[in-house]
Amino acid sequence: MKIFHSFLFCFLFLSLQAHPVQGLLERIDKGASGKFILELQKSDTDFFELDQEGDKIVIRANNYVSIATGLNWYLKYYAGIHLSWNGMQVRLPDVLPPVIQKERRETNSKYRYNFNYCTYSYTMAFWDWERWEKEIDWMALHGVNLPLALTGAESVWYNLLFRLGYTKEEINEFIAGPGFLGWWLMNNLEGWGGPNPDNWYTQQIDLQKKILKRMREYGMEPVLPGYSGMVPHNANEKLGLNVSDPGTWNGYRRPAFLQPTDPRFEEISTMYYHEMEQLFGKANFYSMDPFHEGGSVDGVDLQAAGEAIRKAMKKVNPNAVWVIQAWQENPRPAMIDPLNAGDLLVLDLYSESRPQWGDPTSKWYREKGYGKHGWIYCMLLNYGGNVGLHGKMKHVIDSYYQAVAHTNGRTLQGIGMTMEGSENNPVMYELLTELPWRPEYVDKEEWLQQYTFARYGKIDPVVTGAWQILGNSIYNCPPASTQQGTHESVFCARPSLSVYQVSSWSEMSDYYDPWDVIRAAERMISVSDQYVGCNNFEYDLVDIVRQAIAEKGRMIYAVIQKSYKAKDRELFVSASNRFLELILLQDRLLAVRPEFKVGTWIEQARSLGKTSGEKDLYEWNARVQITTWGNRDAADKGGLRDYAHKEWNGILRDFYYMRWKIYFDYLSATLQGENPAPIDFYAIEEPWICSKNPYPTEPEGNGISTVKEIYQQIFE
């Protein structure tokens, strides 16, 4: 009998430990799982309920993701605790605030999607399991049940190409390096950033297995990369395949596209899915984006291509769904219209600015949207992983509810986060992920007040006022704007006398008063002593003041332009020196937070290497991506330089300051009548890319006191 009781105890203990939300609670705060009762109930609709039983909080829901979503709702709106990228652990109070009246929320959004291919490079290129575990927890807390899962795809391709007769060297000439795998998988380029060492492939396989295991424990449906016809550019010569040439992408040769009429299309796609299944199992969703971003379709039978891609996917899993990104001309109607309803799920990738689902005001308007196919309302928000406050807060609210009510909303199946880079603007992601759980229209001002309570743990009129200023200015980008992300910091621009935007395709416009940002920063600073030790407040304070300094930098830059044009050398030298001083002050400000340090990014990269050579390769990938992005041709002629610029400590001082100092010295010389040689910017940028000098990762200085000191030097 004692043996039976011991067995029963062990079984119950293991069952408790296997509950993924129990594990999540323990990772948030050791011992926290004992403060909650988690109950699963059957339901065809995703829901969660918050209730009270004695001194414990009860969360009922229909699946683990819904339970985690309910947990997050409770923590935010009852306990004033907000878990985000800048902090996924917190000390819960000994006695949790009670749920006085049962609260129930449900959603008709079947899917809540996460990630862009680019996110896997701009943010996640060098993540280890510890960081991934936090991200999967974050996804569960925010209701995500359909995440893109690209890690390790290069190993699938390695095995496939080896079976097709490619040598190890040839394979590594095709597969991109760690910092550029996203664009390789979107058929945009070959080989850049490589060759990858053997260790890279094996460690990414192990990492993806852990990622998929945890996602599936939560009940998430991982979206694996499927086969869309990509083959190396030399597949015709090497294998005798019938391929088309999609052309180039920003200075890079694209992989070839295997024609669906080639007899070997079915054979190669079958081999691909076999290798995928051998490593990572089958999936119910596969992501495929042929002809992405300008890929030529000349000579391609689009209907046959769509059918061949669908057929290959269905062969491995008859219930599988093809997930495709709507971007520019894609997906081509000729390719998707013949497919059956239910076979395709379209990500309306940029719903907040260039929707294709049927909004007649859009530049990418499709009258009937995606026809019979299901689609997801997505917020792109961030490009290049750039740092900066930005959002269309009111418009995201309005356009989401408009999409739901629209005729084409009958096939709307959820919401998605499709940012190119994450770990920024948490307020916008918090807003978007809540909308499916709020069937009633959300008032922006009211929501912001609730957000500040959730974010900082109390209602503070000064702080709420600061966020309302931001919500009506920099977070209120006009609906018609197609601006690609943040109002970029002029500090990060390659110098000239006509700088406005930093990256080539920003489409920036002056849609807000920069003094509003400065006033919001001033409000936050005025009460900052009350928030010492509040991680969320200190993070936001640094970010908002960083934005205020960037605004000041743009003002000083205007003086530089005018003084040079007027040939007023004294004013030019004074203004340019002040501009350089602002860069150094910005660098010092951002040193207080690890999230804003280039050392954090570089250390992530180096830590994945097993040898000094591997560490150096990964660091080079990390450095080149955030500066020139590519080689000279791609950087200068292809327009990629500074696309992924980062307003970070370390790179501000050693890279951006260096460029501007050289340029100002050049202009100063011309004002003195000299004729200096033109500056070859790529030549002065490359040495930093190839350097190995270490950068600190730990915070430097006291956050709030440093913010106050720097703010006073600049604005008072």
C-alpha positions in Angstrom: 0.0 0.0 0.0 2.9 2.4 0.8 4.4 1.6 -2.6 1.1 2.5 -4.3 0.9 5.8 -2.4 4.5 6.6 -3.3 3.8 5.8 -7.0 0.6 7.9 -6.9 2.5 10.8 -5.3 5.3 10.6 -7.9 2.7 10.5 -10.7 0.9 13.5 -9.4 4.2 15.4 -8.9 5.3 14.7 -12.4 1.9 15.7 -13.8 2.2 19.0 -11.9 5.7 19.6 -13.2 4.6 18.7 -16.8 2.0 21.5 -16.8 3.8 24.2 -18.9 2.2 27.1 -17.1 3.3 25.8 -13.7 6.9 25.8 -15.1 6.3 29.4 -16.5 5.2 30.6 -13.0 8.3 29.0 -11.4 10.5 30.8 -13.9 8.7 34.1 -13.2 9.1 33.7 -9.4 10.2 30.5 -7.7 7.3 29.2 -5.6 4.7 31.2 -7.5 2.9 28.2 -8.9 1.6 27.5 -5.4 -0.4 30.8 -5.4 -2.6 29.8 -8.4 -5.1 27.1 -9.3 -5.0 26.4 -13.0 -8.0 24.6 -14.6 -8.5 23.3 -18.1 -12.0 23.2 -19.5 -13.3 22.1 -22.9 -14.4 24.8 -25.3 -14.4 25.4 -29.0 -13.7 29.0 -28.4 -10.4 30.3 -26.8 -11.2 31.8 -23.4 -9.9 32.5 -20.0 -11.6 33.1 -16.6 -10.1 34.8 -13.6 -11.6 33.8 -10.2 -10.8 33.4 -6.5 -10.7 30.3 -4.3 -9.6 31.1 -0.8 -6.3 32.9 -1.0 -5.4 31.5 -4.4 -6.1 32.9 -7.9 -8.0 30.6 -10.2 -7.4 30.7 -13.9 -9.7 28.6 -16.1 -9.2 28.3 -19.8 -9.5 25.9 -22.7 -5.8 25.4 -23.4 -2.4 26.2 -21.9 -1.8 29.3 -24.1 -5.2 30.7 -22.9 -4.3 29.9 -19.3 -1.0 31.8 -19.8 -2.9 34.7 -21.4 -5.2 34.8 -18.4 -2.2 34.8 -16.1 -0.7 37.8 -17.9 -4.0 39.6 -17.8 -4.2 39.0 -14.0 -0.6 40.1 -13.4 -1.1 43.3 -15.4 -4.5 44.5 -14.4 -4.9 43.1 -10.8 -1.3 43.0 -9.6 0.3 45.8 -11.6 3.1 43.5 -12.9 4.2 43.7 -16.5 6.5 41.0 -17.9 8.3 42.1 -21.1 11.5 41.7 -23.0 13.3 44.0 -20.5 12.3 41.7 -17.6 10.6 38.3 -17.5 11.2 37.7 -13.8 9.6 39.5 -10.8 9.0 39.0 -7.1 5.2 38.4 -6.7 3.6 39.8 -3.5 3.2 37.3 -0.6 -0.6 37.8 -0.8 -1.9 38.3 -4.3 -4.5 40.9 -5.0 -7.9 39.1 -5.0 -10.3 38.7 -7.9 -13.4 40.2 -6.4 -15.7 39.4 -9.3 -15.1 36.6 -11.8 -13.8 37.9 -15.1 -14.2 36.0 -18.4 -12.7 36.9 -21.8 -12.9 35.0 -25.0 -11.8 35.6 -28.6 -12.9 34.6 -32.1 -9.3 35.1 -33.3 -8.3 31.5 -34.0 -4.7 32.3 -34.6 -2.3 34.8 -33.0 0.9 34.7 -35.1 4.4 35.8 -34.2 7.6 36.7 -36.2 8.9 37.8 -39.5 11.7 36.0 -41.3 13.8 39.1 -40.6 13.2 38.8 -36.8 15.3 35.6 -36.9 18.2 37.7 -38.1 17.8 41.2 -36.8 16.9 40.1 -33.2 17.3 36.4 -32.8 20.4 35.5 -34.9 22.5 34.6 -31.8 20.0 33.5 -29.2 20.7 30.5 -27.0 18.2 28.3 -25.2 18.1 30.5 -22.1 16.9 33.5 -24.2 14.6 31.4 -26.3 12.9 29.9 -23.2 12.0 33.5 -22.1 10.7 34.3 -25.5 8.4 31.3 -25.7 7.1 32.2 -22.2 6.5 35.8 -23.5 4.6 34.4 -26.4 2.4 32.2 -24.2 1.6 35.1 -21.9 0.6 37.2 -24.9 -1.6 34.6 -26.5 0.6 33.5 -29.4 -0.3 30.1 -30.7 1.1 30.2 -34.2 4.8 31.1 -34.1 7.2 31.0 -37.1 9.9 28.4 -36.3 12.9 28.8 -38.6 15.9 27.8 -36.4 17.9 24.9 -37.8 16.4 25.2 -41.3 19.9 25.5 -42.7 20.6 21.9 -41.5 17.6 20.6 -43.4 19.1 22.3 -46.5 22.6 20.9 -45.8 21.3 17.4 -45.7 19.1 17.9 -48.8 21.9 19.4 -50.9 24.3 16.7 -49.8 21.9 14.0 -51.0 21.7 15.9 -54.3 25.4 15.6 -54.8 26.7 19.0 -53.6 30.0 19.0 -51.7 30.4 20.5 -48.2 32.2 23.5 -49.7 29.4 24.0 -52.3 26.7 23.8 -49.7 28.4 26.4 -47.6 28.7 28.7 -50.6 24.9 28.5 -50.8 23.8 28.8 -47.2 24.1 32.2 -45.6 25.9 33.0 -42.3 24.1 33.4 -39.0 23.3 37.1 -39.3 21.7 36.7 -42.8 19.8 33.4 -42.8 16.4 35.2 -42.9 17.0 36.6 -46.3 18.5 33.4 -47.6 15.3 31.6 -46.6 13.3 34.2 -48.4 15.2 33.4 -51.6 16.9 36.8 -51.6 20.6 35.9 -51.5 23.1 33.1 -51.3 26.1 32.5 -49.0 26.6 36.0 -47.5 28.0 35.8 -44.0 29.3 32.2 -44.4 30.7 29.7 -44.6 29.2 28.2 -41.5 31.3 25.8 -39.3 30.1 22.3 -38.7 29.3 23.2 -35.1 26.8 25.8 -36.2 24.6 23.2 -37.8 24.7 20.7 -34.9 24.0 23.3 -32.2 21.1 24.8 -34.2 19.5 21.4 -34.6 19.7 20.9 -30.8 18.3 24.4 -30.2 15.4 23.9 -32.6 14.4 20.6 -31.0 14.2 22.4 -27.6 12.3 25.3 -29.1 9.7 23.0 -30.8 9.4 20.8 -27.7 8.5 23.8 -25.5 6.2 25.3 -28.2 4.3 22.0 -28.5 4.1 21.6 -24.7 2.2 24.9 -24.6 0.0 23.7 -27.5 1.4 26.2 -30.0 1.4 25.3 -33.7 5.0 26.0 -35.0 5.1 27.2 -38.6 8.1 25.4 -40.2 9.7 26.5 -43.4 8.4 24.5 -46.3 9.7 24.0 -49.8 8.8 26.7 -52.4 11.2 25.8 -55.3 14.4 27.4 -54.1 17.6 25.8 -55.5 21.2 27.0 -55.8 21.8 29.4 -58.7 23.9 26.7 -60.4 21.3 23.9 -60.2 21.0 23.9 -64.0 24.7 23.2 -64.5 25.1 21.0 -61.5 21.9 18.9 -61.7 20.4 19.6 -65.1 17.3 21.2 -63.6 14.9 23.5 -65.4 15.1 26.7 -63.4 14.2 30.3 -63.8 16.4 33.2 -62.7 14.6 35.5 -60.2 17.3 38.2 -60.7 19.1 40.1 -58.0 18.2 41.6 -54.7 19.9 44.8 -53.6 23.2 43.7 -55.1 23.0 40.0 -54.3 22.3 37.2 -56.7 19.2 35.3 -55.8 18.9 31.5 -55.7 17.3 29.9 -58.7 13.6 28.8 -58.8 12.9 25.3 -59.8 10.2 25.2 -62.4 7.2 23.3 -61.2 7.0 21.6 -64.6 10.5 20.0 -64.0 10.0 16.3 -63.4 12.3 16.5 -60.4 10.3 19.1 -58.5 8.2 16.5 -56.8 11.3 14.4 -56.0 13.3 17.3 -54.5 10.4 18.6 -52.5 9.8 15.1 -51.1 13.4 14.9 -50.2 13.3 18.3 -48.5 10.3 17.4 -46.3 11.8 14.0 -45.5 14.9 15.8 -44.1 12.7 18.2 -42.2 10.7 15.5 -40.7 13.8 13.5 -39.7 15.1 16.4 -37.8 12.0 18.2 -36.5 8.9 16.2 -37.2 5.9 17.2 -39.2 3.9 20.4 -38.8 0.4 21.5 -39.5 1.6 24.8 -40.9 4.5 25.5 -43.4 5.7 29.0 -44.5 6.7 29.5 -48.1 7.3 32.8 -49.9 8.4 32.3 -53.5 9.3 35.5 -55.5 9.7 37.5 -52.3 10.4 41.2 -52.6 10.8 41.7 -56.4 11.8 38.2 -57.4 11.1 37.9 -61.2 8.4 35.5 -62.3 9.3 35.7 -66.0 8.7 32.4 -67.6 7.0 30.9 -64.5 3.5 29.3 -64.7 2.2 30.8 -61.5 -0.8 28.5 -61.3 1.4 25.4 -61.7 3.8 26.8 -59.2 1.1 27.3 -56.6 -0.2 23.8 -57.2 3.2 22.2 -57.0 4.1 23.9 -53.8 0.7 23.0 -52.3 0.9 19.4 -53.5 4.4 18.8 -52.0 3.2 20.2 -48.6 0.0 18.1 -48.6 2.0 15.0 -49.5 3.8 15.2 -46.2 0.7 16.2 -44.2 -2.7 16.2 -45.9 -4.0 18.6 -43.2 -1.2 21.1 -43.5 -1.8 24.8 -44.3 0.5 27.0 -46.4 1.3 30.3 -44.6 2.4 33.1 -46.9 3.4 36.7 -46.5 1.5 39.4 -48.3 4.2 41.9 -49.3 4.3 44.0 -52.5 2.9 42.0 -55.4 2.9 38.8 -53.4 1.1 36.5 -53.1 0.2 36.7 -56.8 -3.5 36.0 -57.4 -2.7 33.7 -60.3 -0.8 31.5 -57.8 -3.3 31.4 -54.9 -6.7 31.8 -56.5 -7.0 28.2 -57.7 -6.0 26.8 -54.3 -8.8 25.4 -52.1 -10.1 27.4 -49.2 -8.4 26.2 -46.0 -5.1 25.4 -47.8 -3.7 28.9 -47.4 -3.4 31.4 -44.6 -2.2 34.8 -45.7 -0.3 37.2 -43.4 -1.4 40.7 -44.3 2.1 41.7 -43.3 1.8 45.5 -43.0 -1.9 45.9 -42.1 -1.3 49.2 -40.1 0.2 51.0 -43.2 -0.2 49.1 -46.4 -3.0 46.6 -45.9 -4.0 44.3 -48.8 -7.0 42.8 -47.1 -9.4 45.3 -48.8 -8.9 48.8 -47.3 -9.5 51.1 -50.2 -7.2 53.8 -48.8 -4.2 51.5 -49.1 -1.5 51.8 -51.8 -1.6 48.0 -52.0 -5.3 47.8 -52.2 -6.9 44.5 -53.2 -10.7 44.9 -53.6 -11.5 41.4 -52.6 -8.6 40.9 -50.3 -7.5 37.3 -50.5 -10.9 35.9 -51.7 -11.8 32.7 -50.0 -8.5 32.3 -48.2 -8.1 33.0 -44.5 -5.9 35.9 -43.5 -4.3 37.5 -40.4 -4.2 41.2 -39.5 -0.5 42.0 -38.8 1.4 44.9 -37.4 4.9 45.2 -38.8 6.0 48.4 -36.8 9.7 47.9 -36.8 12.2 47.7 -39.7 15.8 46.6 -39.4 15.6 46.2 -35.6 16.1 50.0 -35.4 15.9 51.7 -32.0 13.3 54.4 -31.6 9.8 55.2 -30.3 7.2 54.7 -33.0 3.6 53.5 -33.5 0.2 54.1 -34.9 -1.6 53.5 -31.7 -5.0 54.9 -32.5 -4.9 53.7 -36.1 -4.0 50.2 -35.1 -7.1 50.1 -32.8 -9.4 51.7 -35.5 -8.1 49.6 -38.4 -8.3 46.3 -36.5 -12.0 46.8 -35.7 -12.6 48.0 -39.2 -11.1 44.9 -40.6 -13.2 42.7 -38.3 -16.4 44.5 -39.5 -15.4 44.6 -43.2 -17.0 42.3 -45.7 -13.6 40.7 -46.2 -13.4 40.2 -42.4 -15.4 37.0 -42.8 -12.2 35.3 -43.6 -10.1 37.1 -40.9 -8.6 34.5 -38.6 -6.5 36.5 -36.2 -3.7 38.9 -35.5 0.0 38.8 -36.0 3.2 40.5 -35.0 5.5 40.6 -38.0 8.2 43.0 -36.9 11.6 42.9 -38.5 13.2 43.4 -35.1 11.6 42.9 -31.7 12.6 44.0 -28.1 11.4 47.5 -28.7 8.2 49.6 -28.2 6.6 47.1 -25.8 3.5 49.3 -25.5 2.6 48.6 -29.2 2.8 44.8 -28.9 0.9 44.9 -25.7 -1.9 46.8 -27.4 -2.1 44.6 -30.4 -2.1 41.3 -28.5 -4.9 42.5 -26.3 -7.2 43.5 -29.2 -8.5 40.0 -29.9 -9.5 39.7 -26.3 -11.4 43.0 -26.3 -14.5 42.7 -28.5 -15.6 46.2 -27.5 -13.8 49.2 -29.0 -10.8 50.3 -27.0 -10.4 53.9 -26.1 -6.7 54.8 -26.5 -6.6 57.2 -23.5 -8.3 54.8 -21.2 -6.1 52.0 -22.3 -2.9 54.0 -21.8 -4.0 54.7 -18.2 -4.5 51.0 -17.7 -1.1 50.3 -19.4 0.8 52.6 -17.1 -0.7 50.8 -14.0 0.3 47.4 -15.5 3.7 48.7 -16.5 4.7 50.4 -13.3 2.4 49.1 -10.6 0.4 52.2 -9.8 -1.6 55.0 -11.2 0.4 58.2 -11.4 -1.1 61.2 -13.2 2.3 62.6 -14.1 3.4 59.3 -15.7 0.1 58.8 -17.4 0.3 62.4 -18.7 3.7 61.7 -20.2 2.4 58.6 -22.0 -0.7 60.5 -23.2 1.7 63.1 -24.7 3.6 60.3 -26.4 0.4 58.6 -27.5 -0.8 61.7 -29.2 2.6 62.5 -30.9 5.3 60.0 -31.7 2.9 57.0 -31.1 0.3 58.7 -33.3 1.8 58.3 -36.7 -0.9 59.3 -39.3 -3.0 56.4 -40.9 -1.8 57.3 -44.4 1.9 57.2 -43.6 3.9 54.3 -45.0 6.9 55.3 -42.9 9.1 52.2 -42.3 9.5 52.3 -38.6 10.9 54.8 -36.2 11.8 58.5 -36.9 15.4 57.5 -37.4 18.2 59.2 -35.3 20.3 61.5 -37.4 23.3 60.3 -35.2 23.2 57.0 -37.0 23.2 58.4 -40.6 26.1 58.2 -43.0 27.1 61.9 -42.9 26.2 64.4 -45.6 24.7 67.9 -45.6 21.3 66.6 -46.8 20.6 63.9 -44.2 17.0 63.3 -43.3 16.5 59.6 -43.1 19.1 57.0 -42.2 18.1 53.9 -44.1 17.4 54.0 -47.9 13.7 53.2 -47.8 12.5 54.8 -44.5 9.9 57.2 -46.1 10.1 59.3 -42.9 8.0 62.4 -42.4 7.7 65.0 -39.6 4.4 63.8 -38.2 5.0 65.0 -34.6 6.4 67.9 -32.6 9.8 66.8 -31.2 9.2 69.0 -28.2 6.4 66.7 -27.2 8.9 63.9 -26.7 11.1 66.2 -24.7 8.2 67.3 -22.5 7.3 63.7 -21.9 10.9 62.9 -20.9 10.8 65.9 -18.5 7.6 64.5 -16.9 9.1 61.1 -16.4 12.3 62.5 -14.9 10.3 64.7 -12.5 8.9 61.7 -10.7 11.8 59.3 -11.3 12.9 59.2 -7.7 9.7 57.5 -6.8 10.5 54.6 -9.2 14.1 53.7 -8.1 14.4 49.9 -8.6 11.3 49.7 -10.9 12.9 47.9 -13.8 10.1 48.8 -16.3 10.2 52.5 -15.4 14.0 52.7 -15.6 14.0 51.0 -19.0 11.3 53.3 -20.3 12.9 56.4 -18.8 16.2 55.7 -20.6 14.4 54.9 -23.9 12.3 58.1 -23.8 15.2 60.3 -22.8 17.2 58.6 -25.6 14.5 59.7 -28.0 14.6 63.2 -26.6 18.3 63.5 -27.2 17.9 62.2 -30.7 15.3 64.9 -31.3 17.8 67.5 -30.0 20.5 66.1 -32.3 18.2 66.7 -35.3 17.7 70.3 -34.2 21.4 70.9 -33.9 22.0 69.3 -37.3 19.7 71.9 -38.8 22.0 74.6 -37.4 25.0 72.8 -38.9 23.3 72.8 -42.3 22.5 76.5 -42.2 25.8 77.7 -40.8 27.7 75.8 -43.5 25.5 77.1 -46.3 26.1 80.6 -44.9 29.8 80.0 -44.7 29.7 80.9 -41.0 32.7 78.8 -39.8 32.5 79.9 -36.2 28.9 78.9 -35.8 29.5 75.7 -37.9 32.4 74.6 -35.6 30.3 75.4 -32.5 27.3 73.5 -33.7 29.2 70.5 -35.0 31.1 70.2 -31.7 27.8 70.3 -29.9 26.4 67.6 -32.2 29.4 65.4 -31.5 29.0 66.0 -27.7 25.4 64.9 -28.0 26.5 61.6 -29.5 28.9 60.9 -26.6 26.2 61.9 -24.1 23.8 59.5 -25.8 26.4 56.8 -25.7 26.9 57.4 -21.9 23.2 57.4 -21.3 22.6 54.1 -23.0 25.5 52.4 -21.1 23.2 52.1 -18.1 21.0 49.5 -19.7 22.2 46.1 -21.2 19.4 46.3 -23.8 21.0 49.3 -25.4 24.6 48.1 -25.6 26.4 46.8 -28.7 28.3 44.7 -26.3 25.2 42.6 -25.5 24.7 41.9 -29.2 28.4 41.0 -29.8 28.6 38.9 -26.7 25.5 36.9 -27.8 27.3 36.2 -31.1 30.7 35.3 -29.7 29.1 33.1 -27.0 27.8 30.7 -29.6 31.3 29.9 -31.0 33.2 26.9 -29.8 36.5 28.0 -31.2 38.2 31.4 -31.6 37.6 31.2 -35.4 33.9 30.6 -34.9 33.6 33.4 -32.4 35.3 35.7 -34.8 33.0 34.7 -37.7 29.9 35.3 -35.6 31.1 38.6 -34.3 31.8 39.7 -37.9 28.2 38.7 -38.8 26.9 40.7 -35.9 29.0 43.8 -36.7 28.4 43.9 -40.5 24.7 43.4 -40.2 24.2 46.6 -38.1 26.5 48.7 -40.2 27.2 48.2 -43.9 24.9 45.1 -44.0 26.7 43.9 -47.1 29.8 44.2 -49.2 30.7 47.5 -50.8 28.4 46.9 -53.8 25.3 45.9 -51.6 26.0 48.7 -49.1 26.5 51.6 -51.5 24.7 50.6 -54.7 22.2 48.2 -53.2 21.2 50.7 -50.5 21.6 48.3 -47.6 24.1 50.3 -45.5 22.7 51.5 -42.2 19.4 49.7 -42.8 19.8 47.9 -39.5 21.5 50.8 -37.7 21.4 50.7 -33.9 21.4 53.6 -31.5 23.4 51.7 -28.9 26.1 52.4 -26.4 29.6 51.5 -27.9 28.7 51.8 -31.6 27.6 55.4 -31.1 31.0 56.3 -29.7 33.3 54.2 -31.9 31.4 54.1 -35.2 28.8 56.9 -35.6 30.9 59.5 -33.8 33.9 58.6 -35.9 32.0 59.1 -39.2 30.6 62.5 -38.2 33.9 63.7 -36.8 35.7 62.9 -40.0 33.0 64.5 -42.0 32.9 67.7 -40.0 36.7 68.0 -40.2 36.3 67.7 -44.0 33.6 70.4 -44.1 35.7 72.6 -41.8 38.6 72.3 -44.1 36.5 73.4 -47.1 35.3 76.4 -45.2 39.0 77.4 -44.8 39.5 77.2 -48.6 41.1 73.8 -48.6 40.2 71.1 -51.1 40.3 67.8 -49.2 39.9 64.4 -50.9 36.4 63.1 -50.9 35.6 60.7 -48.1 35.3 57.0 -48.9 32.8 56.1 -46.1 32.8 52.4 -46.8 36.6 52.3 -46.4 36.4 54.0 -43.0 33.5 51.8 -41.9 35.1 48.4 -42.7 37.8 48.6 -40.0 35.2 48.7 -37.2 33.4 45.7 -38.8 36.6 43.7 -38.8 37.7 44.7 -35.3 37.6 42.4 -32.3 37.8 45.0 -29.5 35.6 44.0 -26.6 32.5 46.0 -25.4 31.1 45.7 -21.9 27.7 44.0 -21.4 27.0 45.0 -17.8 25.2 48.3 -16.9 27.6 51.2 -16.3 26.5 53.8 -13.8 23.3 54.4 -11.9 20.3 54.6 -14.3 18.2 57.4 -12.8 21.0 59.6 -11.6 22.8 59.3 -14.9 19.6 60.2 -16.8 19.1 63.3 -14.7 22.7 64.4 -15.1 22.7 64.0 -18.9 19.3 65.6 -19.3 20.4 68.7 -17.3 23.5 69.0 -19.5 21.4 69.0 -22.6 18.1 70.7 -21.8 18.7 72.9 -18.8 
